[in-house]
Structures are given as C-alpha cells and as structure tokens.
Amino acid sequence: MEDDHNSALLPPSREHWVPRRLADKNGPPFKLGATIADPDFQAEVVELTQDGRPAAVRFRFPRPLPDPSLRLMYVVPDHFLPFKLPAVGGEVVIPGLLEIK
C-alpha cells in the first residue's frame, strides 16, 4: 500500500497501543494482514516482529487526513496535544511514544 493522504503507517516503539481487536485469540497474537474496520478507520498489520508482535500498522481513513473536519491528537501523560501531519511520505517522531510515517 502506498503512502497517500488517507493513511498513516505507525511503527510502534511500544506494542501496547495496537488495537486489541487485531489479536487473533485462536492463533499467534497477531497475523500479517489482520485488519479491523471501524466507521472512522481501518487498521491493518503490515509487518510483524519475529515473535509475532506488530512491527507496523497502517491506518486508513475515509477522507484525507488534512481534511479540516478531522482533529488529530496525541496523548502525553496528563493531556492531549494537537498532532501536525508530516508531508506524504514524511515522518514524525513523538518523543517517548512512536514514529509516524
């Protein structure tokens, strides 16, 4: 899947942020290509570590992320902060959290 204005690739620095609905209860914790669909987004595991944890998850949204109707935020210990999108194909590192490509 190519980078575009409707998706974000999230390689986690800590695996606990991955939606638990991606876990397969009858097999390994995660499977390559596992997806969850929500009215607001779709998440797909696109890379796994050797022990089966997600190494990267791509989130796709029904409209472009720069759309003014969307408000993207990230959390720090006691509050939320606005998130500024990188250019398509660019990267942002949120210190102590994760890298967003």
N, C-alpha and C positions, 0 to 999 in steps of 0.2 A: 504494500500500500504506500503510495507516495505522500509526501507532505503536502498539505493543502490548507485552505482557510477554515476547514470544518473539523480538523483533527489536531490532537496533541499526543505525542509519544512521550510516555513517562517511564524512564528507567529508575526504579526506586533505589534509594540509599537504605531504606528500611522496608521490609516486605509487608509490614502490618497495615499499610494504607490501602492495599489492594482490596477491592470489594469481596467480601467473603462469598458472595453468590457465584464467584468464578471457581470456587473449590468444588471438586468432584468427590462426593462422600464415598463412592464405591471404588475409587482407584487412588492414584497418586494425588497429592494435594491440588495440583494444577496440571492441566493438559495444554499443550501448544494449540492455539486456535480456539480455546474455550472463550465463550462470549456471554455477556449478559446484555439484555436490551431493556431499556427504560424509556419512557416517553421523552426524556430530556437528553439521553446519550446512549451510545453503545460502547462497551468496553471489550477489547479482545487481547488475550495474552499472545504476544508476538515473539517472545523469547523467554526461555527457561534457563535457570541455573542447572548445574549438574545434579543437584539434589532435588530438583522439581519445583523450586520456588520461582515466581515470575521475575525475570530479569528486565522485562519491558512490557508495558501495556499501552495500547493505542486506544484513546478515547475519541469517538466520532460524535459530532453534534449535528442536529438537523438544520442548522443555519451557520453561517460563517462566525467564527469566534470574535472577530472585530465588531459584530452586529451590536449597535447601541442598546438593544433590548437585553443583552446579556451582561451580567455583572460577575466577573471572575475575581475570586478572593482566595487567599491562603491564610492558614492559621498559624499564629505564634502562641506561646504558652497561655496568654490570657485574653487574646482578642484576634479579630480578623483584620487583614490588610488587603487593599486592592492589589490585584495582580496585573502587571503590564505585560502584554503579549510580546514575544520576540517576533521578528520578521519570519515569514515562511522559510523553513529550513534552518532557522536560527536556534539558539539555545539560551536558557536562563537557568541559573543555579540559585535556589533558595537556600541560604546557609542553614545547615543542620537538618534539612528536610529532604529534598530531592532535586534532581536535574530534569528540566523540561525541554524537550527538543521539538 
